[in-house]
Each structure stands twice: as C-alpha cells, then as structure tokens.
Amino acid sequence: MPPKYSSADFARPSYWKARGKLDVPKERFISYPQAGRDSDGSELLGWAGWDHLAQAQALATIYLDRKTQEAWPAERLLPLLAGLVEIEPWLHQWHSGEQPGFPGSPAEFFTDFINAELSQLSSDRSALALLRGVPELP
C-alpha cells in the first residue's frame, strides 16, 4: 500500500486535487497526438482503463479510418503503426491465446496486421523504431 499524503506534501493545491492522499493519478484518458480527423482540431483521447488489446483495437480502427476515409499518406499513418508496435509486446504477453473474434490469437493478428500494413506502405519496422526513438532489436 502506498503511503498516504496530505495537501502539504504537494507543491500546489491543484496537484493535491489531481493526485489525492494515496498519490494515485486520477487521469482517465490517454492521448493520441496528431491522430484526430483533419476536420476536427481537438485532441483524440482514449480511455486509460483499456487493456492492451482494447488499445490495439482502437489504434487499428483509427489507422484504418485515417487510411481509407481521410486518405492519409504513409508519413502520417506510420506513427499510428508505431503506436501499435509499442503495445505489441504486451499483446504477446497477455493475449497470445486464441480468442473469439480473432483468427487465432489477437497478438498474432496484430503482428500480421502491422507487417501487412508496413508492406503496403513500402516501409518496415526499422522506420517505426526511428519514429519511436528506440533502436530496433535484432
């Protein structure tokens, strides 16, 4: 159990209101920068309570919408695929078994999805690693 804090432990009252006595974040959303529709300038948000599979499904849906409905070019689509690659290890850790609604495991489905889309965009995982700022593993 984390220690309990008081408002005096925080530099500003607004920090106390956002964190509380257990210093647990109360933020409920994750942001997808520059992933919103061109016609809507607001930031695209997702629910922070999603598990990795729900995050992958949301990102893939956004990706497919931007690709088919918005006709985004590869340089705008690749960061969305990079977001999928970022959660891919957790998909393989937690969603590697067969699950209804997927041909096989969700983890393999999204790995195949990423690879197929990279091929269609004439790109590869090293380009995504550069976007993410991490070295590509062998």
N, CA, C and O atoms as a GROMACS GRO file, in nm:
protein
  552
    1MET      N    1   0.084  -0.117   0.000
    1MET     CA    2   0.000   0.000   0.000
    1MET      C    3   0.089   0.124   0.000
    1MET      O    4   0.178   0.136   0.084
    2PRO      N    5   0.065   0.216  -0.092
    2PRO     CA    6   0.148   0.337  -0.095
    2PRO      C    7   0.119   0.425   0.027
    2PRO      O    8   0.012   0.417   0.087
    3PRO      N    9   0.217   0.510   0.064
    3PRO     CA   10   0.194   0.597   0.180
    3PRO      C   11   0.083   0.698   0.151
    3PRO      O   12   0.060   0.735   0.036
    4LYS      N   13   0.016   0.741   0.257
    4LYS     CA   14  -0.087   0.843   0.242
    4LYS      C   15  -0.022   0.980   0.254
    4LYS      O   16   0.067   1.001   0.336
    5TYR      N   17  -0.066   1.072   0.171
    5TYR     CA   18  -0.011   1.206   0.167
    5TYR      C   19  -0.116   1.305   0.213
    5TYR      O   20  -0.235   1.275   0.218
    6SER      N   21  -0.069   1.425   0.246
    6SER     CA   22  -0.161   1.535   0.277
    6SER      C   23  -0.136   1.646   0.175
    6SER      O   24  -0.040   1.641   0.098
    7SER      N   25  -0.222   1.745   0.175
    7SER     CA   26  -0.207   1.854   0.079
    7SER      C   27  -0.074   1.928   0.097
    7SER      O   28  -0.023   1.988   0.003
    8ALA      N   29  -0.017   1.924   0.218
    8ALA     CA   30   0.111   1.990   0.244
    8ALA      C   31   0.227   1.921   0.172
    8ALA      O   32   0.332   1.982   0.153
    9ASP      N   33   0.208   1.796   0.130
    9ASP     CA   34   0.315   1.723   0.060
    9ASP      C   35   0.328   1.763  -0.086
    9ASP      O   36   0.422   1.722  -0.153
   10PHE      N   37   0.235   1.843  -0.136
   10PHE     CA   38   0.234   1.881  -0.277
   10PHE      C   39   0.267   2.029  -0.292
   10PHE      O   40   0.229   2.110  -0.208
   11ALA      N   41   0.337   2.062  -0.399
   11ALA     CA   42   0.380   2.200  -0.422
   11ALA      C   43   0.263   2.294  -0.446
   11ALA      O   44   0.272   2.412  -0.412
   12ARG      N   45   0.156   2.245  -0.504
   12ARG     CA   46   0.039   2.328  -0.534
   12ARG      C   47  -0.089   2.253  -0.497
   12ARG      O   48  -0.094   2.130  -0.506
   13PRO      N   49  -0.191   2.326  -0.457
   13PRO     CA   50  -0.320   2.261  -0.426
   13PRO      C   51  -0.378   2.185  -0.546
   13PRO      O   52  -0.444   2.083  -0.528
   14SER      N   53  -0.353   2.233  -0.666
   14SER     CA   54  -0.407   2.164  -0.784
   14SER      C   55  -0.344   2.025  -0.800
   14SER      O   56  -0.409   1.933  -0.850
   15TYR      N   57  -0.217   2.010  -0.757
   15TYR     CA   58  -0.154   1.879  -0.764
   15TYR      C   59  -0.222   1.782  -0.667
   15TYR      O   60  -0.245   1.666  -0.699
   16TRP      N   61  -0.253   1.833  -0.547
   16TRP     CA   62  -0.322   1.752  -0.447
   16TRP      C   63  -0.457   1.706  -0.500
   16TRP      O   64  -0.494   1.590  -0.483
   17LYS      N   65  -0.530   1.796  -0.564
   17LYS     CA   66  -0.661   1.762  -0.617
   17LYS      C   67  -0.651   1.656  -0.727
   17LYS      O   68  -0.740   1.572  -0.741
   18ALA      N   69  -0.544   1.660  -0.803
   18ALA     CA   70  -0.527   1.564  -0.913
   18ALA      C   71  -0.476   1.429  -0.865
   18ALA      O   72  -0.496   1.328  -0.932
   19ARG      N   73  -0.410   1.426  -0.750
   19ARG     CA   74  -0.348   1.301  -0.705
   19ARG      C   75  -0.416   1.241  -0.582
   19ARG      O   76  -0.447   1.122  -0.582
   20GLY      N   77  -0.439   1.318  -0.479
   20GLY     CA   78  -0.508   1.267  -0.360
   20GLY      C   79  -0.415   1.205  -0.258
   20GLY      O   80  -0.294   1.201  -0.276
   21LYS      N   81  -0.475   1.156  -0.149
   21LYS     CA   82  -0.397   1.109  -0.035
   21LYS      C   83  -0.313   0.985  -0.061
   21LYS      O   84  -0.216   0.960   0.010
   22LEU      N   85  -0.348   0.907  -0.163
   22LEU     CA   86  -0.267   0.789  -0.195
   22LEU      C   87  -0.167   0.817  -0.307
   22LEU      O   88  -0.093   0.728  -0.349
   23ASP      N   89  -0.164   0.940  -0.356
   23ASP     CA   90  -0.078   0.981  -0.467
   23ASP      C   91  -0.097   0.890  -0.588
   23ASP      O   92   0.000   0.849  -0.652
   24VAL      N   93  -0.220   0.859  -0.618
   24VAL     CA   94  -0.256   0.777  -0.733
   24VAL      C   95  -0.314   0.870  -0.838
   24VAL      O   96  -0.404   0.949  -0.808
   25PRO      N   97  -0.266   0.862  -0.961
   25PRO     CA   98  -0.320   0.954  -1.062
   25PRO      C   99  -0.468   0.930  -1.086
   25PRO      O  100  -0.516   0.817  -1.087
   26LYS      N  101  -0.539   1.039  -1.105
   26LYS     CA  102  -0.681   1.030  -1.133
   26LYS      C  103  -0.710   1.056  -1.280
   26LYS      O  104  -0.826   1.069  -1.321
   27GLU      N  105  -0.604   1.064  -1.359
   27GLU     CA  106  -0.622   1.085  -1.501
   27GLU      C  107  -0.695   0.964  -1.559
   27GLU      O  108  -0.668   0.851  -1.521
   28ARG      N  109  -0.786   0.988  -1.650
   28ARG     CA  110  -0.867   0.880  -1.702
   28ARG      C  111  -0.852   0.862  -1.853
   28ARG      O  112  -0.924   0.781  -1.912
   29PHE      N  113  -0.761   0.935  -1.914
   29PHE     CA  114  -0.752   0.929  -2.058
   29PHE      C  115  -0.607   0.919  -2.104
   29PHE      O  116  -0.515   0.962  -2.035
   30ILE      N  117  -0.589   0.860  -2.221
   30ILE     CA  118  -0.461   0.861  -2.289
   30ILE      C  119  -0.481   0.938  -2.418
   30ILE      O  120  -0.589   0.934  -2.478
   31SER      N  121  -0.379   1.008  -2.461
   31SER     CA  122  -0.394   1.089  -2.582
   31SER      C  123  -0.321   1.024  -2.700
   31SER      O  124  -0.220   0.956  -2.684
   32TYR      N  125  -0.376   1.048  -2.815
   32TYR     CA  126  -0.316   1.004  -2.941
   32TYR      C  127  -0.285   1.130  -3.021
   32TYR      O  128  -0.367   1.172  -3.103
   33PRO      N  129  -0.168   1.190  -2.999
   33PRO     CA  130  -0.135   1.317  -3.063
   33PRO      C  131  -0.136   1.306  -3.216
   33PRO      O  132  -0.089   1.208  -3.274
   34GLN      N  133  -0.189   1.407  -3.277
   34GLN     CA  134  -0.194   1.420  -3.423
   34GLN      C  135  -0.264   1.303  -3.492
   34GLN      O  136  -0.235   1.272  -3.608
   35ALA      N  137  -0.355   1.237  -3.421
   35ALA     CA  138  -0.428   1.124  -3.480
   35ALA      C  139  -0.573   1.159  -3.507
   35ALA      O  140  -0.647   1.077  -3.562
   36GLY      N  141  -0.614   1.279  -3.469
   36GLY     CA  142  -0.753   1.320  -3.491
   36GLY      C  143  -0.781   1.346  -3.638
   36GLY      O  144  -0.691   1.360  -3.720
   37ARG      N  145  -0.909   1.352  -3.668
   37ARG     CA  146  -0.950   1.380  -3.805
   37ARG      C  147  -0.905   1.519  -3.847
   37ARG      O  148  -0.895   1.610  -3.764
   38ASP      N  149  -0.877   1.536  -3.974
   38ASP     CA  150  -0.835   1.665  -4.026
   38ASP      C  151  -0.943   1.771  -4.006
   38ASP      O  152  -0.913   1.889  -3.987
   39SER      N  153  -1.069   1.730  -4.011
   39SER     CA  154  -1.180   1.824  -3.999
   39SER      C  155  -1.209   1.863  -3.854
   39SER      O  156  -1.293   1.950  -3.830
   40ASP      N  157  -1.140   1.800  -3.758
   40ASP     CA  158  -1.165   1.826  -3.617
   40ASP      C  159  -1.031   1.852  -3.549
   40ASP      O  160  -0.948   1.761  -3.541
   41GLY      N  161  -1.010   1.971  -3.501
   41GLY     CA  162  -0.881   2.008  -3.442
   41GLY      C  163  -0.861   1.962  -3.299
   41GLY      O  164  -0.755   1.986  -3.241
   42SER      N  165  -0.962   1.898  -3.239
   42SER     CA  166  -0.946   1.856  -3.099
   42SER      C  167  -0.856   1.734  -3.089
   42SER      O  168  -0.838   1.657  -3.183
   43GLU      N  169  -0.799   1.718  -2.969
   43GLU     CA  170  -0.709   1.606  -2.944
   43GLU      C  171  -0.789   1.476  -2.934
   43GLU      O  172  -0.896   1.473  -2.874
   44LEU      N  173  -0.736   1.370  -2.992
   44LEU     CA  174  -0.801   1.239  -2.987
   44LEU      C  175  -0.762   1.171  -2.856
   44LEU      O  176  -0.644   1.157  -2.825
   45LEU      N  177  -0.862   1.129  -2.780
   45LEU     CA  178  -0.839   1.067  -2.650
   45LEU      C  179  -0.896   0.926  -2.648
   45LEU      O  180  -0.994   0.895  -2.716
   46GLY      N  181  -0.833   0.841  -2.568
   46GLY     CA  182  -0.883   0.708  -2.541
   46GLY      C  183  -0.894   0.689  -2.392
   46GLY      O  184  -0.838   0.768  -2.315
   47TRP      N  185  -0.965   0.587  -2.350
   47TRP     CA  186  -0.984   0.562  -2.208
   47TRP      C  187  -0.861   0.493  -2.149
   47TRP      O  188  -0.813   0.394  -2.205
   48ALA      N  189  -0.809   0.544  -2.039
   48ALA     CA  190  -0.689   0.488  -1.976
   48ALA      C  191  -0.716   0.350  -1.916
   48ALA      O  192  -0.620   0.279  -1.883
   49GLY      N  193  -0.841   0.310  -1.901
   49GLY     CA  194  -0.873   0.180  -1.845
   49GLY      C  195  -0.872   0.067  -1.945
   49GLY      O  196  -0.892  -0.049  -1.908
   50TRP      N  197  -0.848   0.098  -2.072
   50TRP     CA  198  -0.842  -0.008  -2.172
   50TRP      C  199  -0.725  -0.100  -2.144
   50TRP      O  200  -0.618  -0.054  -2.103
   51ASP      N  201  -0.743  -0.229  -2.166
   51ASP     CA  202  -0.627  -0.318  -2.163
   51ASP      C  203  -0.554  -0.306  -2.298
   51ASP      O  204  -0.598  -0.232  -2.386
   52HIS      N  205  -0.444  -0.376  -2.312
   52HIS     CA  206  -0.363  -0.362  -2.433
   52HIS      C  207  -0.438  -0.406  -2.558
   52HIS      O  208  -0.417  -0.349  -2.666
   53LEU      N  209  -0.522  -0.505  -2.546
   53LEU     CA  210  -0.599  -0.549  -2.661
   53LEU      C  211  -0.698  -0.441  -2.705
   53LEU      O  212  -0.711  -0.414  -2.825
   54ALA      N  213  -0.766  -0.380  -2.611
   54ALA     CA  214  -0.860  -0.272  -2.646
   54ALA      C  215  -0.785  -0.153  -2.706
   54ALA      O  216  -0.835  -0.089  -2.799
   55GLN      N  217  -0.666  -0.123  -2.654
   55GLN     CA  218  -0.585  -0.015  -2.712
   55GLN      C  219  -0.547  -0.048  -2.856
   55GLN      O  220  -0.554   0.038  -2.944
   56ALA      N  221  -0.507  -0.172  -2.879
   56ALA     CA  222  -0.469  -0.214  -3.014
   56ALA      C  223  -0.588  -0.204  -3.109
   56ALA      O  224  -0.574  -0.158  -3.223
   57GLN      N  225  -0.704  -0.248  -3.064
   57GLN     CA  226  -0.823  -0.241  -3.147
   57GLN      C  227  -0.858  -0.095  -3.179
   57GLN      O  228  -0.895  -0.064  -3.292
   58ALA      N  229  -0.846  -0.007  -3.080
   58ALA     CA  230  -0.875   0.134  -3.103
   58ALA      C  231  -0.776   0.195  -3.202
   58ALA      O  232  -0.816   0.265  -3.295
   59LEU      N  233  -0.647   0.169  -3.183
   59LEU     CA  234  -0.546   0.224  -3.274
   59LEU      C  235  -0.562   0.170  -3.415
   59LEU      O  236  -0.548   0.244  -3.512
   60ALA      N  237  -0.591   0.042  -3.428
   60ALA     CA  238  -0.610  -0.016  -3.561
   60ALA      C  239  -0.733   0.045  -3.629
   60ALA      O  240  -0.732   0.070  -3.750
   61THR      N  241  -0.838   0.069  -3.552
   61THR     CA  242  -0.957   0.132  -3.608
   61THR      C  243  -0.927   0.273  -3.654
   61THR      O  244  -0.970   0.314  -3.762
   62ILE      N  245  -0.854   0.348  -3.572
   62ILE     CA  246  -0.815   0.484  -3.610
   62ILE      C  247  -0.729   0.479  -3.736
   62ILE      O  248  -0.750   0.556  -3.830
   63TYR      N  249  -0.631   0.389  -3.736
   63TYR     CA  250  -0.542   0.375  -3.851
   63TYR      C  251  -0.622   0.349  -3.978
   63TYR      O  252  -0.602   0.416  -4.080
   64LEU      N  253  -0.713   0.251  -3.973
   64LEU     CA  254  -0.790   0.216  -4.093
   64LEU      C  255  -0.881   0.330  -4.137
   64LEU      O  256  -0.900   0.352  -4.256
   65ASP      N  257  -0.938   0.403  -4.041
   65ASP     CA  258  -1.021   0.518  -4.075
   65ASP      C  259  -0.938   0.626  -4.144
   65ASP      O  260  -0.980   0.681  -4.246
   66ARG      N  261  -0.821   0.656  -4.090
   66ARG     CA  262  -0.738   0.761  -4.150
   66ARG      C  263  -0.687   0.718  -4.287
   66ARG      O  264  -0.670   0.801  -4.377
   67LYS      N  265  -0.662   0.590  -4.303
   67LYS     CA  266  -0.613   0.539  -4.431
   67LYS      C  267  -0.723   0.540  -4.536
   67LYS      O  268  -0.700   0.583  -4.649
   68THR      N  269  -0.842   0.493  -4.501
   68THR     CA  270  -0.948   0.477  -4.602
   68THR      C  271  -1.038   0.599  -4.615
   68THR      O  272  -1.074   0.638  -4.726
   69GLN      N  273  -1.076   0.661  -4.503
   69GLN     CA  274  -1.169   0.773  -4.508
   69GLN      C  275  -1.100   0.908  -4.527
   69GLN      O  276  -1.153   0.996  -4.595
   70GLU      N  277  -0.983   0.922  -4.467
   70GLU     CA  278  -0.911   1.050  -4.474
   70GLU      C  279  -0.800   1.049  -4.578
   70GLU      O  280  -0.744   1.154  -4.611
   71ALA      N  281  -0.767   0.932  -4.631
   71ALA     CA  282  -0.662   0.916  -4.733
   71ALA      C  283  -0.528   0.976  -4.688
   71ALA      O  284  -0.461   1.047  -4.763
   72TRP      N  285  -0.491   0.946  -4.564
   72TRP     CA  286  -0.363   0.996  -4.514
   72TRP      C  287  -0.247   0.930  -4.587
   72TRP      O  288  -0.256   0.812  -4.623
   73PRO      N  289  -0.139   1.004  -4.610
   73PRO     CA  290  -0.019   0.945  -4.671
   73PRO      C  291   0.059   0.863  -4.567
   73PRO      O  292   0.032   0.870  -4.447
   74ALA      N  293   0.155   0.788  -4.615
   74ALA     CA  294   0.233   0.699  -4.529
   74ALA      C  295   0.298   0.771  -4.411
   74ALA      O  296   0.298   0.718  -4.300
   75GLU      N  297   0.351   0.891  -4.433
   75GLU     CA  298   0.422   0.959  -4.323
   75GLU      C  299   0.328   0.996  -4.208
   75GLU      O  300   0.374   1.016  -4.096
   76ARG      N  301   0.199   1.006  -4.234
   76ARG     CA  302   0.103   1.033  -4.126
   76ARG      C  303   0.048   0.903  -4.066
   76ARG      O  304   0.005   0.902  -3.951
   77LEU      N  305   0.050   0.796  -4.143
   77LEU     CA  306  -0.001   0.668  -4.094
   77LEU      C  307   0.103   0.593  -4.010
   77LEU      O  308   0.068   0.522  -3.916
   78LEU      N  309   0.229   0.608  -4.044
   78LEU     CA  310   0.334   0.533  -3.974
   78LEU      C  311   0.336   0.556  -3.823
   78LEU      O  312   0.358   0.460  -3.749
   79PRO      N  313   0.315   0.678  -3.773
   79PRO     CA  314   0.313   0.693  -3.627
   79PRO      C  315   0.202   0.613  -3.559
   79PRO      O  316   0.218   0.570  -3.445
   80LEU      N  317   0.089   0.592  -3.628
   80LEU     CA  318  -0.016   0.509  -3.570
   80LEU      C  319   0.029   0.363  -3.562
   80LEU      O  320   0.000   0.294  -3.464
   81LEU      N  321   0.098   0.316  -3.664
   81LEU     CA  322   0.153   0.180  -3.659
   81LEU      C  323   0.260   0.169  -3.552
   81LEU      O  324   0.273   0.066  -3.486
   82ALA      N  325   0.337   0.276  -3.534
   82ALA     CA  326   0.438   0.276  -3.428
   82ALA      C  327   0.372   0.262  -3.291
   82ALA      O  328   0.426   0.197  -3.201
   83GLY      N  329   0.254   0.323  -3.274
   83GLY     CA  330   0.180   0.306  -3.150
   83GLY      C  331   0.138   0.162  -3.128
   83GLY      O  332   0.141   0.113  -3.015
   84LEU      N  333   0.100   0.094  -3.234
   84LEU     CA  334   0.067  -0.049  -3.223
   84LEU      C  335   0.190  -0.132  -3.187
   84LEU      O  336   0.182  -0.222  -3.104
   85VAL      N  337   0.302  -0.101  -3.248
   85VAL     CA  338   0.426  -0.174  -3.218
   85VAL      C  339   0.466  -0.154  -3.072
   85VAL      O  340   0.522  -0.244  -3.010
   86GLU      N  341   0.437  -0.036  -3.019
   86GLU     CA  342   0.472  -0.009  -2.880
   86GLU      C  343   0.398  -0.100  -2.782
   86GLU      O  344   0.453  -0.137  -2.678
   87ILE      N  345   0.275  -0.136  -2.814
   87ILE     CA  346   0.200  -0.224  -2.723
   87ILE      C  347   0.204  -0.370  -2.767
   87ILE      O  348   0.149  -0.456  -2.699
   88GLU      N  349   0.268  -0.397  -2.878
   88GLU     CA  350   0.276  -0.534  -2.930
   88GLU      C  351   0.336  -0.634  -2.830
   88GLU      O  352   0.283  -0.745  -2.820
   89PRO      N  353   0.443  -0.601  -2.756
   89PRO     CA  354   0.496  -0.699  -2.661
   89PRO      C  355   0.393  -0.740  -2.555
   89PRO      O  356   0.390  -0.856  -2.514
   90TRP      N  357   0.310  -0.647  -2.512
   90TRP     CA  358   0.208  -0.680  -2.412
   90TRP      C  359   0.096  -0.762  -2.472
   90TRP      O  360   0.034  -0.843  -2.403
   91LEU      N  361   0.069  -0.742  -2.599
   91LEU     CA  362  -0.029  -0.828  -2.665
   91LEU      C  363   0.019  -0.972  -2.665
   91LEU      O  364  -0.058  -1.064  -2.640
   92HIS      N  365   0.149  -0.990  -2.694
   92HIS     CA  366   0.205  -1.126  -2.694
   92HIS      C  367   0.213  -1.184  -2.553
   92HIS      O  368   0.205  -1.305  -2.536
   93GLN      N  369   0.230  -1.098  -2.455
   93GLN     CA  370   0.235  -1.148  -2.317
   93GLN      C  371   0.097  -1.185  -2.265
   93GLN      O  372   0.082  -1.289  -2.201
   94TRP      N  373  -0.004  -1.103  -2.292
   94TRP     CA  374  -0.134  -1.121  -2.229
   94TRP      C  375  -0.244  -1.174  -2.322
   94TRP      O  376  -0.348  -1.219  -2.275
   95HIS      N  377  -0.222  -1.168  -2.452
   95HIS     CA  378  -0.328  -1.206  -2.546
   95HIS      C  379  -0.275  -1.299  -2.655
   95HIS      O  380  -0.308  -1.282  -2.772
   96SER      N  381  -0.194  -1.396  -2.616
   96SER     CA  382  -0.134  -1.487  -2.714
   96SER      C  383  -0.217  -1.612  -2.738
   96SER      O  384  -0.188  -1.689  -2.829
   97GLY      N  385  -0.319  -1.634  -2.656
   97GLY     CA  386  -0.407  -1.749  -2.675
   97GLY      C  387  -0.521  -1.716  -2.770
   97GLY      O  388  -0.550  -1.599  -2.797
   98GLU      N  389  -0.585  -1.820  -2.820
   98GLU     CA  390  -0.698  -1.798  -2.911
   98GLU      C  391  -0.810  -1.727  -2.836
   98GLU      O  392  -0.832  -1.749  -2.717
   99GLN      N  393  -0.878  -1.643  -2.910
   99GLN     CA  394  -0.987  -1.566  -2.851
   99GLN      C  395  -1.097  -1.549  -2.954
   99GLN      O  396  -1.067  -1.527  -3.072
  100PRO      N  397  -1.223  -1.558  -2.914
  100PRO     CA  398  -1.333  -1.540  -3.011
  100PRO      C  399  -1.322  -1.405  -3.082
  100PRO      O  400  -1.286  -1.304  -3.021
  101GLY      N  401  -1.354  -1.406  -3.209
  101GLY     CA  402  -1.348  -1.283  -3.288
  101GLY      C  403  -1.216  -1.261  -3.358
  101GLY      O  404  -1.201  -1.165  -3.434
  102PHE      N  405  -1.120  -1.348  -3.332
  102PHE     CA  406  -0.988  -1.337  -3.396
  102PHE      C  407  -0.952  -1.470  -3.461
  102PHE      O  408  -0.980  -1.576  -3.405
  103PRO      N  409  -0.892  -1.464  -3.579
  103PRO     CA  410  -0.842  -1.588  -3.641
  103PRO      C  411  -0.712  -1.629  -3.572
  103PRO      O  412  -0.604  -1.588  -3.615
  104GLY      N  413  -0.721  -1.707  -3.469
  104GLY     CA  414  -0.603  -1.740  -3.389
  104GLY      C  415  -0.595  -1.647  -3.270
  104GLY      O  416  -0.697  -1.610  -3.212
  105SER      N  417  -0.474  -1.608  -3.234
  105SER     CA  418  -0.457  -1.520  -3.118
  105SER      C  419  -0.462  -1.373  -3.161
  105SER      O  420  -0.421  -1.339  -3.272
  106PRO      N  421  -0.511  -1.286  -3.072
  106PRO     CA  422  -0.508  -1.142  -3.103
  106PRO      C  423  -0.366  -1.091  -3.124
  106PRO      O  424  -0.343  -1.004  -3.208
  107ALA      N  425  -0.271  -1.145  -3.048
  107ALA     CA  426  -0.132  -1.100  -3.062
  107ALA      C  427  -0.081  -1.124  -3.204
  107ALA      O  428  -0.023  -1.035  -3.266
  108GLU      N  429  -0.102  -1.246  -3.255
  108GLU     CA  430  -0.058  -1.278  -3.391
  108GLU      C  431  -0.136  -1.197  -3.495
  108GLU      O  432  -0.081  -1.156  -3.596
  109PHE      N  433  -0.264  -1.176  -3.470
  109PHE     CA  434  -0.346  -1.096  -3.561
  109PHE      C  435  -0.286  -0.957  -3.578
  109PHE      O  436  -0.271  -0.910  -3.690
  110PHE      N  437  -0.252  -0.891  -3.466
  110PHE     CA  438  -0.199  -0.755  -3.477
  110PHE      C  439  -0.057  -0.752  -3.530
  110PHE      O  440  -0.020  -0.657  -3.599
  111THR      N  441   0.024  -0.853  -3.500
  111THR     CA  442   0.157  -0.860  -3.561
  111THR      C  443   0.144  -0.873  -3.712
  111THR      O  444   0.214  -0.805  -3.787
  112ASP      N  445   0.054  -0.961  -3.758
  112ASP     CA  446   0.032  -0.976  -3.903
  112ASP      C  447  -0.025  -0.847  -3.964
  112ASP      O  448   0.013  -0.810  -4.075
  113PHE      N  449  -0.114  -0.780  -3.891
  113PHE     CA  450  -0.172  -0.654  -3.938
  113PHE      C  451  -0.063  -0.549  -3.958
  113PHE      O  452  -0.057  -0.483  -4.061
  114ILE      N  453   0.023  -0.535  -3.857
  114ILE     CA  454   0.132  -0.437  -3.865
  114ILE      C  455   0.221  -0.467  -3.985
  114ILE      O  456   0.253  -0.378  -4.063
  115ASN      N  457   0.262  -0.593  -3.998
  115ASN     CA  458   0.352  -0.631  -4.108
  115ASN      C  459   0.288  -0.609  -4.244
  115ASN      O  460   0.354  -0.562  -4.337
  116ALA      N  461   0.160  -0.642  -4.258
  116ALA     CA  462   0.090  -0.624  -4.386
  116ALA      C  463   0.079  -0.476  -4.420
  116ALA      O  464   0.100  -0.437  -4.535
  117GLU      N  465   0.046  -0.394  -4.321
  117GLU     CA  466   0.031  -0.250  -4.348
  117GLU      C  467   0.167  -0.187  -4.379
  117GLU      O  468   0.176  -0.100  -4.466
  118LEU      N  469   0.271  -0.230  -4.310
  118LEU     CA  470   0.405  -0.179  -4.342
  118LEU      C  471   0.442  -0.213  -4.486
  118LEU      O  472   0.499  -0.130  -4.557
  119SER      N  473   0.411  -0.333  -4.528
  119SER     CA  474   0.438  -0.374  -4.666
  119SER      C  475   0.362  -0.286  -4.765
  119SER      O  476   0.418  -0.242  -4.865
  120GLN      N  477   0.233  -0.261  -4.737
  120GLN     CA  478   0.153  -0.176  -4.826
  120GLN      C  479   0.206  -0.034  -4.832
  120GLN      O  480   0.193   0.034  -4.934
  121LEU      N  481   0.266   0.013  -4.722
  121LEU     CA  482   0.320   0.149  -4.718
  121LEU      C  483   0.466   0.154  -4.764
  121LEU      O  484   0.530   0.259  -4.756
  122SER      N  485   0.517   0.041  -4.813
  122SER     CA  486   0.657   0.031  -4.856
  122SER      C  487   0.752   0.075  -4.745
  122SER      O  488   0.846   0.152  -4.767
  123SER      N  489   0.726   0.025  -4.625
  123SER     CA  490   0.809   0.060  -4.510
  123SER      C  491   0.842  -0.067  -4.433
  123SER      O  492   0.804  -0.177  -4.474
  124ASP      N  493   0.912  -0.052  -4.322
  124ASP     CA  494   0.946  -0.166  -4.239
  124ASP      C  495   0.956  -0.124  -4.092
  124ASP      O  496   0.937  -0.007  -4.059
  125ARG      N  497   0.984  -0.220  -4.008
  125ARG     CA  498   0.988  -0.193  -3.864
  125ARG      C  499   1.102  -0.100  -3.823
  125ARG      O  500   1.092  -0.032  -3.721
  126SER      N  501   1.208  -0.095  -3.901
  126SER     CA  502   1.316  -0.003  -3.866
  126SER      C  503   1.270   0.142  -3.877
  126SER      O  504   1.314   0.227  -3.799
  127ALA      N  505   1.181   0.172  -3.971
  127ALA     CA  506   1.126   0.307  -3.983
  127ALA      C  507   1.042   0.341  -3.860
  127ALA      O  508   1.043   0.454  -3.812
  128LEU      N  509   0.969   0.242  -3.809
  128LEU     CA  510   0.888   0.265  -3.690
  128LEU      C  511   0.976   0.284  -3.567
  128LEU      O  512   0.945   0.365  -3.479
  129ALA      N  513   1.086   0.210  -3.561
  129ALA     CA  514   1.180   0.225  -3.449
  129ALA      C  515   1.238   0.366  -3.449
  129ALA      O  516   1.255   0.426  -3.342
  130LEU      N  517   1.268   0.420  -3.565
  130LEU     CA  518   1.319   0.556  -3.574
  130LEU      C  519   1.214   0.657  -3.526
  130LEU      O  520   1.246   0.752  -3.456
  131LEU      N  521   1.090   0.635  -3.564
  131LEU     CA  522   0.981   0.723  -3.520
  131LEU      C  523   0.966   0.719  -3.369
  131LEU      O  524   0.940   0.822  -3.307
  132ARG      N  525   0.981   0.603  -3.311
  132ARG     CA  526   0.966   0.586  -3.168
  132ARG      C  527   1.091   0.629  -3.092
  132ARG      O  528   1.087   0.645  -2.970
  133GLY      N  529   1.202   0.649  -3.162
  133GLY     CA  530   1.325   0.690  -3.097
  133GLY      C  531   1.395   0.579  -3.021
  133GLY      O  532   1.469   0.606  -2.926
  134VAL      N  533   1.371   0.455  -3.061
  134VAL     CA  534   1.435   0.342  -2.994
  134VAL      C  535   1.510   0.260  -3.098
  134VAL      O  536   1.469   0.252  -3.213
  135PRO      N  537   1.620   0.199  -3.056
  135PRO     CA  538   1.692   0.112  -3.152
  135PRO      C  539   1.611  -0.012  -3.181
  135PRO      O  540   1.545  -0.066  -3.093
  136GLU      N  541   1.618  -0.057  -3.304
  136GLU     CA  542   1.546  -0.179  -3.342
  136GLU      C  543   1.621  -0.300  -3.288
  136GLU      O  544   1.743  -0.308  -3.300
  137LEU      N  545   1.547  -0.391  -3.230
  137LEU     CA  546   1.607  -0.515  -3.180
  137LEU      C  547   1.625  -0.612  -3.296
  137LEU      O  548   1.545  -0.612  -3.390
  138PRO      N  549   1.729  -0.695  -3.289
  138PRO     CA  550   1.751  -0.791  -3.398
  138PRO      C  551   1.642  -0.895  -3.406
  138PRO      O  552   1.648  -0.983  -3.493
   0.00000   0.00000   0.00000
